[in-house]
Amino acid sequence: MEIKTGNLFHLEWMQLQSWVTPAQTQLIQLIQLTQLTQLQTQLTQLQTQLTQLQTQLTQLQTQLTQLQTGLTQLQTQLTQLQSPSSKPSSPSSKP
């Protein structure tokens, strides 16, 4: 008799489980969908940040180029000032 009772209990549990499982499955799918949506939102935010960082990098590269150009111009001016041909001849001393 114990075996029959055990089997009956097992059968009832299986029937209950077959009713609960679809609801649990739907809940799990809903949770996964929510998590996926959150991950997609985070990915979009990261892509936006990456675009902003790329823009900032481009701006910094432009500024660096401008600074290098300015430095080259200053070096050229310094070289011209240091060259003997650019120095004014000293006036002849007259008593």
Secondary structure by P-SEA (a helix, b strand, c coil): caaaaaaaaaaaaaaaaaaaaaaaaaaaaaaaaaaaaaaaaaaaaaaaaaaaaaaaaaaaaaaaaaaaaaaaaaaaaaaaaaccccccccccccc
